[in-house]
Amino acid sequence: MPRGLDHIVHAVRDLDAAAEFYSRAGFTVGARNRHPWGTHNRIVQFPGFFIELITVGEPGLILTPPRGSFSFGGFTRDFLAHGEGLSMLVLEGKGAAADVAAFHQAGIGHFDKFDFERDAMRPDGSTVKVGFSLAFATDPEAPDIGYFTCQQHYPENFWNPAFQAHANGVAGIAGVTMVAENPVDHGAFFQAFSGVSDVTSNSNGIAIKTPRGEIQVMDTAAYRRHFAVEPPALTRGARLAAIRLSLDNKAVLMSALGKGGIAYAEHMGNVIIPCDAAFGATLIFEAPKKG
């Protein structure tokens, strides 16, 4: 079954500073949440998709996981030891147990199903329960990227239109971009992970159109050409590089960025905030295409 984009994890060292940046860029940012394994997060939500800002808030809670378990705290700690940026790509899950079995059969899954719950704060200050079941996948060519599917058990408590209204006019997710030395090497993995059999290949790399958003894998030259920014270093393998966001109105975005004092550039019709201004992640805002 094809799986759409669910969220992307943006690992940062200073969670409140990153949240303040996103707020100045015109996004609505949620309150701080804590996980029992030592990480804290804040969320930027869109219809059916969110950006999870994450940091290590309580390092003493990070434990060595039992065999077959994935350590969020350990992965985030180790990722941040090398720098900030986009650390995990998450697809929607409609049955975590089935995803675990499918990933294992495809040779891309080596972890058990993971279940957890936490309290979430609503705009009025009240708290509700949210719960998730996760199934993990692994691409050996991208050890610095975490992959999993996320099945929600209380979606009515998580998704909220009040959190999805942004002053910068962003309407939702267009896609994510990964950079790799040889993009086609990742095609089979993304077919198995996304459940989408059609992988488009061209001189820029590969692309997978999921039910919600596109996954692009580009080489470094194509990334520079398309976005006019530097890609992340590939010394440790392929890396998630950019979040592509769709706009209702480009003028609204540029006004919000100006008010927030956010540096940006324009290239090929897109508005781009480079990674050195956005805590290691490149943000690409795509205006509606004419015609």
C-alpha positions in Angstrom: 0.0 0.0 0.0 1.5 3.4 -1.0 2.5 5.5 2.0 2.4 9.3 1.9 4.7 11.7 3.8 3.8 12.0 7.5 6.5 14.2 9.0 10.2 15.1 8.9 12.4 15.4 11.9 14.6 18.5 12.2 17.3 17.9 14.9 18.6 21.1 16.6 20.8 21.9 19.6 18.6 24.7 20.9 15.0 23.8 20.6 13.6 27.2 21.7 15.9 29.1 19.4 14.8 27.0 16.4 11.2 27.4 17.4 11.7 31.2 17.5 13.2 31.1 14.0 10.3 29.2 12.6 7.9 31.6 14.3 9.7 34.6 12.9 9.5 32.9 9.5 5.7 33.0 9.9 4.9 29.5 11.1 2.7 28.5 14.0 4.8 26.5 16.4 3.5 24.2 19.1 4.5 24.0 22.7 7.4 22.0 24.0 6.8 18.3 24.6 9.0 15.8 26.3 9.7 12.1 25.6 10.7 9.5 28.3 13.8 8.6 26.4 15.4 12.1 26.7 14.3 14.1 23.7 12.1 17.2 23.6 10.1 18.4 20.6 8.0 21.2 19.2 5.8 20.8 16.1 4.9 22.8 13.0 1.8 21.2 11.7 0.1 21.2 8.2 -2.8 19.2 6.9 -1.6 15.6 7.1 2.1 16.5 7.7 4.3 18.1 10.3 7.8 19.2 10.9 9.1 17.9 14.2 11.8 20.1 15.8 13.7 17.8 18.2 16.6 18.1 20.6 18.2 16.2 23.4 16.6 17.7 26.5 17.5 15.2 29.2 20.6 13.2 28.1 20.5 11.2 31.4 17.3 9.4 30.2 19.0 8.0 27.1 19.6 4.3 27.7 21.2 1.6 25.6 18.2 0.0 23.8 17.5 -3.8 24.0 18.3 -5.8 20.9 15.8 -5.1 18.1 14.8 -1.7 19.4 15.6 1.7 18.0 16.8 4.5 20.3 15.4 7.9 19.4 17.4 9.6 22.1 20.7 7.9 21.0 20.1 8.5 17.3 19.3 12.2 17.9 22.3 12.6 20.3 24.7 11.0 17.7 23.2 13.0 14.8 23.7 16.3 16.7 27.3 15.3 17.5 28.0 15.9 13.8 25.7 18.9 13.2 22.1 20.1 13.0 19.7 19.3 10.2 17.1 17.0 8.9 17.6 13.6 10.6 14.5 11.4 10.0 11.9 10.9 7.2 8.6 9.5 8.3 5.8 8.1 6.2 2.2 7.5 7.2 1.5 4.1 8.8 -1.8 2.4 8.6 -0.7 -0.8 10.4 2.6 -0.8 12.1 2.8 -4.6 12.6 2.2 -5.1 8.9 4.8 -2.5 8.0 7.4 -4.3 10.3 6.7 -7.5 8.5 6.8 -5.9 5.0 10.1 -4.1 5.8 11.6 -7.3 7.2 10.6 -9.3 4.1 12.0 -6.6 1.8 15.3 -6.7 3.7 15.1 -3.1 4.9 13.7 -3.6 8.4 15.6 -4.9 11.4 13.7 -3.4 14.4 10.6 -4.4 16.4 7.4 -2.4 16.4 7.5 0.5 18.8 4.5 1.9 20.7 4.2 5.0 22.8 1.8 7.7 24.1 2.3 11.2 25.5 0.2 14.2 26.5 -0.3 17.0 24.0 -1.4 20.6 24.6 -4.2 22.1 22.7 -4.5 25.8 21.8 -6.7 26.4 24.8 -4.1 25.0 27.2 -5.9 21.7 27.9 -4.1 18.4 27.4 -5.1 15.4 25.4 -3.6 11.9 24.8 -1.8 11.1 21.6 -0.4 7.7 20.7 1.7 6.2 18.0 3.0 2.8 16.7 6.1 2.9 14.6 7.8 0.6 12.1 11.5 1.3 11.2 13.4 0.8 8.0 17.2 1.1 7.3 19.1 2.2 4.2 22.8 1.2 4.6 23.7 3.9 2.1 22.3 6.5 4.5 23.3 5.7 8.1 22.6 9.3 9.2 18.9 9.2 8.2 16.3 7.5 10.3 13.3 6.0 8.5 10.0 4.9 10.0 6.2 4.8 9.5 3.9 6.4 12.0 0.5 5.0 12.8 -1.6 7.3 14.9 -4.1 6.0 17.5 -5.8 9.2 18.4 -5.6 11.3 15.2 -8.5 13.4 16.3 -6.4 14.6 19.3 -3.3 15.4 17.2 -4.4 17.1 14.0 -5.8 20.6 14.7 -6.7 23.3 12.1 -5.7 25.9 14.6 -2.1 24.7 14.4 -2.2 24.5 10.6 -2.9 28.2 9.9 0.4 30.0 9.2 1.0 33.7 8.8 3.4 33.1 5.9 0.8 31.5 3.7 2.3 28.0 3.6 -0.5 25.6 2.6 1.3 22.2 3.0 4.0 19.9 2.0 5.2 19.6 -1.6 8.1 17.2 -0.9 11.5 16.5 0.6 14.9 16.4 -1.1 17.7 14.1 -0.2 21.3 14.4 -1.6 23.3 11.3 -2.5 26.5 10.5 -4.5 24.5 8.1 -6.7 20.8 8.7 -6.4 19.7 5.5 -8.3 21.4 3.4 -5.5 18.4 4.4 -3.3 15.6 3.6 -5.7 15.0 0.1 -4.5 15.0 1.2 -0.9 12.4 3.9 -1.5 10.2 1.6 -3.5 10.0 -0.8 -0.5 9.8 2.0 2.1 7.1 4.0 0.3 5.2 1.2 -1.3 5.3 3.2 -4.6 6.6 1.1 -7.4 7.0 3.9 -9.9 10.4 5.6 -9.5 11.1 8.3 -12.0 14.8 8.7 -13.1 16.4 11.5 -15.0 19.7 13.4 -15.2 19.0 15.0 -11.8 18.4 11.8 -9.9 15.2 10.0 -8.9 11.8 11.0 -7.7 9.0 9.1 -6.0 5.5 10.6 -6.0 3.7 9.4 -2.8 0.1 10.0 -2.0 1.2 13.1 0.0 4.3 14.8 -1.3 7.3 13.8 -3.4 10.6 12.3 -2.4 13.5 13.6 -4.5 17.0 12.2 -4.4 19.5 14.4 -6.2 23.3 14.4 -6.7 25.2 17.4 -5.4 25.5 19.1 -8.8 21.7 18.9 -9.5 21.0 20.2 -6.0 23.2 23.3 -6.4 21.7 23.9 -9.9 18.1 23.6 -8.7 18.3 25.5 -5.4 21.4 27.6 -5.6 22.6 26.5 -2.1 25.3 24.2 -0.9 24.2 20.6 -0.1 25.1 18.9 3.2 28.4 17.0 3.3 28.2 13.4 2.2 31.2 12.1 4.1 28.9 9.8 6.1 26.5 8.9 3.3 23.4 10.3 1.8 21.6 13.1 3.7 18.2 14.7 3.9 18.8 18.3 2.7 15.6 20.3 2.1 11.8 20.6 2.9 9.7 21.7 0.0 6.6 23.7 1.1 3.7 24.8 -1.1 2.4 28.3 -1.0 -1.0 29.9 -1.6 0.5 33.3 -2.0 4.2 34.2 -2.6 3.7 37.9 -1.6 2.3 36.8 1.8 5.4 34.7 2.5 7.8 37.4 1.5 6.0 39.9 3.7 6.2 37.5 6.7 9.9 36.8 6.1 10.6 40.5 5.9 8.7 41.2 9.1 10.6 38.4 10.8 14.0 39.5 9.6 14.6 36.2 7.9 17.3 36.1 5.2 16.2 34.4 1.9 16.9 34.2 -1.8 14.9 33.6 -4.9 15.8 31.0 -7.5 13.8 29.5 -10.4 10.6 31.0 -9.0 11.1 29.6 -5.5 11.9 31.4 -2.2 14.7 29.6 -0.4 16.0 29.9 3.2 19.5 28.3 3.1 20.6 25.8 5.7 23.1 28.1 7.4 20.1 30.4 8.3 17.7 27.6 9.2 19.6 25.4 11.7 21.0 23.0 9.1 17.9 22.5 7.0 17.1 24.2 3.7 13.5 25.5 3.4 12.1 25.8 -0.1 8.9 27.6 -0.7 7.2 26.8 -4.0 4.7 29.2 -5.4 1.7 27.9 -7.4 2.7 27.1 -11.0 1.0 29.2 -13.6 -1.1 27.5 -16.2 
